[in-house]
């Protein structure tokens, strides 16, 4: 089965966007909990700190997907003859 270029491109971009968005949302939620002090009240400080790191890693993974996508498409377009 052959995957069309457009389907491949859309899949990579969609996955990268989803990873960055999810990572940013996770980070924002954890930061809000920590900043509001509710993390201390609920004794979930460690959980929120873990969520901060998790969000950071998710966003970085998505950014890496964008980088790979850029390099892949760039290498296909910039073929020297």
C-alpha positions in Angstrom: 0.0 0.0 0.0 1.4 3.4 -1.0 0.8 6.5 1.1 0.3 9.7 -0.9 2.7 12.6 -0.2 -0.2 14.7 1.0 -1.4 12.1 3.4 2.1 11.6 4.8 2.6 15.4 5.1 -0.7 15.9 6.8 -0.1 13.0 9.2 3.3 14.3 10.3 2.1 17.9 10.7 -1.0 16.8 12.6 1.0 14.6 15.0 3.5 17.4 15.6 0.8 20.0 16.2 -1.1 17.6 18.5 2.0 16.9 20.6 3.0 20.5 20.9 -0.6 21.5 21.8 -1.1 18.8 24.3 2.3 19.5 25.9 1.5 23.2 26.2 -1.9 22.5 27.7 -0.5 20.1 30.3 2.2 22.6 31.2 -0.4 25.5 31.5 -2.7 23.5 33.7 0.1 22.4 36.0 1.5 25.9 36.2 -2.0 27.3 37.0 -2.4 24.8 39.9 1.0 25.6 41.3 0.6 29.4 40.9 -2.9 29.4 42.5 -1.6 27.5 45.5 -4.2 24.8 45.0 -1.4 22.3 44.4 -0.2 22.8 48.0 -3.8 22.7 49.4 -4.4 19.3 47.7 -0.9 18.1 48.5 -0.4 17.4 44.8 2.7 19.6 44.4 4.8 16.6 43.2 2.1 15.6 40.8 1.9 19.1 39.3 5.7 19.3 39.1 5.7 16.0 37.2 3.0 17.3 34.9 5.1 20.4 34.2 8.0 18.1 33.0 5.6 15.9 31.1 4.2 18.9 29.2 7.7 20.1 28.5 8.7 16.7 27.0 5.5 16.5 25.0 6.0 19.9 23.5 9.7 19.2 22.7 8.8 15.9 21.0 6.3 17.8 18.8 8.9 20.4 18.0 11.3 17.6 17.0 8.6 16.2 14.7 8.3 19.6 13.0 12.1 19.6 12.7 12.2 16.1 11.1 9.4 17.1 8.8 11.2 20.3 7.7 14.4 18.4 7.1 12.6 15.6 5.2 10.7 17.9 2.9 13.8 20.1 2.5 15.9 17.1 1.5 13.3 16.0 -1.0 13.0 19.5 -2.5 16.7 20.4 -2.4 18.0 17.4 -4.4 20.9 18.5 -6.5 21.2 17.3 -10.1 
